[in-house]
Amino acid sequence: MFKTLFAVGLTFIVALTLSASVFGAPWYTENFNELKDGPLTPQDGWEDGANASGMIQDKIAYGDSGQSLYIVENSGNQKKFESGHVGLQYLAFWAYVPEENPVGNLQIYTGAGGWNSLAFFSRIYGNKQIAAHVGDKQGHVLDTKYTEVTYEYGQWFHVRYVMDFDSQTYSIYINGEMGIENIAFRGDANEMSWLEMRWDEDDKLEIYIDEIELGDGLGEDAQNLHNQEAVSQEGKLSITWGYLKKV
C-alpha cells in the first residue's frame, strides 16, 4: 500500500515537473477572444499607450478563429501588473505584419514603477528586423542593435523577450531562434510591473498582436503552448486563459 502511494506521488511530482518544463510558468496571458470588438482600452485593465487605443478585431488573428489586437499609427496600450516579478522573466507573443516595407515601427517597453525605471525598449521594424536599444541605468539609449534572424511579411511570427532583472539585460528570440542577446536595460528596473506596446507617430504602420504571455523563466516553449500552427492569417484557436490573468 505504501509503495503504491509512493509511486503515485512520485508520478504526480514527475508529471508536474515535466509540465513545468513544457509550459513554463506563465502568470499572465491574453488572447483577446473574450473581449469586445473595438478599442482595447479599458477592457481587462488596459490603458491607452499612445494617443488612442489599439483595436480588437476578428478579421486577422493567429490560428483558425478568434480575435487579435490591431495597432496602427497613433495607437497603443499599456497594462500594469502586481509587483514582485523578478529574476528571469519572459514576454512572448505572436505578431503579423501584412505589408512589405511598411513605414513606422511597433515600440515595446517594460519596466517597474514609472518611465524613470525602464527595463527594455525595443522596436519591431518593417524591414523584418527587431531592434534592441542598448541603454544605461539613467534611461539613455546608447546604441541600437538589430536581430540577426528575421521574420516574414504576411506570416505570423513568434517573438520572445527574456529579461534578466538581476543582470539588467535582455535577449530576443524570433520563432524560437536567438536573434540577439545580453542587451543592457534602458533604465534600472529590478522587476516587471508594466508592459506597453504602441506607435505614436503619423507614419503608416499596420501590425497585429496575439497570444500575449508573460511568465517566470526563459519561456522556451511559449510558442508551442497551444500545440498548433497558424494555418491562416484569418482566425485562431479559441482558448480561454482567464484563470491565469492578474491585474
N, C-alpha and C positions, 0 to 999 in steps of 0.2 A: 504493500500500500504506500509506504513512504517513498519507495523507489519510483512508483508510478507518479506520485505527486511531484517528486523532484524532477522527473523527466518532463512532465507537463510544464512546470515552472521554468525549466531551462529552455524548453522550446519557445515559450512565450517571450522570454528575455531575448533569445536569438532573433525571433521574429521582429521584436521592437527595434533591435539593433540594425537588422537588415532594412527595415522600413525607414529608419532614420538616415541610413547611408544612401538610400534611393531617393527619398523625398526631401532630405534636408530638414530644416526646422523653420518653415515659413511662419511669420507672425502677422502678416497682412497680405491679403490677395484681393484683387478686384478684376472681374471680367466684364463688368458693366451690363450684364444681362438682366439684372433685377432693377435697373434704373430706367427712368422715363426718357424718351427721345427729347432732345432739346439741350439746353445748357447743363453742363455737369454741375456747376455751382447752383444751389448749395447742397446738392444731393450727397449723402453719405459723408457730410462734413467737409467736402471740398470747397475751396475758396478760389476766387479769381487770382490768377498768377500773372496777368498782364492787363490789358485794357478791357478785355471781355473774356468770358468763359469759353473753353473748348466745348464741342458739341457731341452729344451722344447720338449715334445714328446706327441703322441696321443695313445699309447698302453694302458696306465693305467691313468685314470682320474676320478674325482668324478662325479657321476651321470650316464648319459646314452650316452653322446657324448662330444667330445671336447679334451682339452689338459691339461697337468699339468707340474709342474716343478719337474724334476728328479735330486736329489742331491746324489752324491756318494763321495767317499774319494777324497780329494784334490780338492774339488769344492765348490762353494757357490756364493752368490750375495749380494750386498748392494744397497739400494735405499735411496736417500736423498729427503727431503720434505721441504716445506716452514716452516719457524719458526712460533711460536705462538700457537702450540698445547699444551695447559697447563691444569691444574686441573686433572679431571678424563679422562683418555684415555684408549682405548682398542685396542688390536691386536688379531684378530681371523683368523683361517684358518682350513682347513681340511688336515689331514695327513694320510699316508698309509705306513705301514711297512710290506712288504710281507713275510719275512722270520722270523722264530723263532730265538731268541737269537743272533741277528747279532752283530758283533764286531763294535765298533765305536758309535758315537752319533751325533746328529744334534745340533750345537751350535746356539743359538739365542741371539742377542744383540739389544738393543735400546739405544738411548741417544740423546744428544744435542751437537752440535759442534764436537769435536774430541773424541778420545779414553779417554782423561782425564776427560770427563764429561759423564760417562755412567749412564744409568737408570738400567735396569735389565740385568742379564746374566743368561741364563737358558739352559738346555740341555734335549733333548728327547733321552732317552736311549733305548737300545734294550731289556731291562728287563721289558718292559711295564710300566715303570715309567717315570715321568718328574722331573728333578732335578731343584730346586730353590737355587741359590747360594746367601747366605747372605753376604752382603758387608758393607763397610763403605764409608764415603764421600771421602776418599783418593783413592778409587778404589781397595782396597784389598778384597779378598774373605776370610771371617772369618769362614764360616761354609757352609755346604751343607745339604739341607733337601729335602725329596722326597714326591711326591704326595701320598695321601692315597688311591686315586682311580687310576685305571689303564686303559690301552687301550687293544685291542685285535689284534693279528697278522692277516694279511690278510683281515682286515676290515678298512674302512675309519672311523676315529675318529676325533672329533672336539676339537680344543684347543683354549682357550681364556685366554689371559693375561689382567688383569685390573691393570692399573698403576695409582697411586695417586701421582701426582707431587708436591702436597702441603705437604704431609707427607713423600714423597720419599719412598714409599713402593709399593709392587705389590702382586697380588694373581693370582692363576692359576686354571682354570676350565677345566675338561675333559668331553666332551659330556654333558655340562651344569651342571655338578656336581662339587662342590667345592673340589679341590684337596689339596690346601694349601693356606694360606692367610697371609697377612701382613708381607711379607719378605722385609727386608731393601734393598734399591738400592745398587748396587756396583758402587758408584760414587755420584756426586752431581747434576745430571741433573735436571733442573726445567722445561723442556719442551721436547717434542719428535720431532726430526728433521731428524732422520735416523733409518733404520732397516737393520740388517744383519743376514743372515742365511747361515751357512757354516759348512763344515767338512774339516779341513786342515791337516789331517794325512793320512797315507797309509793303515791303517786298513780297513777291509771290512765294508762298510756301504751302505745301499740302502733304501732311503726314498723318498716319493713323497709328494709334497705340492700343494694345490689347494685352490681356492676361498679365497685369502688373503683379509682381510678387516681391515681397521684402522678407528677409529672414536672417537667422543666425548662421554663420559658417560661410562656406565657399559657394553654396548653391549650385554645385556641379551638375545636378540632374534637374534643374529648374525647367529647362526647355522640354523635358520628357515627362513632366508631371501628369499630363493627361493621356500619354501613350497614343498620340495621334499625329497626323501630318496635316498641314494646311493644303488641302487639295484644290482650293479655290480661294480667290480673294473676296468672295461674297459669302459670308457666314462663318460660324464657328461652333464648336461643340458647346452645348448649353449645360454648364455645371455650376451649381451654386456653392460658393465658398464663404458664405456669410458668417459661418461659425468661427472663422479664423480672424475676422476683422477686428481691429482695435482702433479706437479713436483717440 
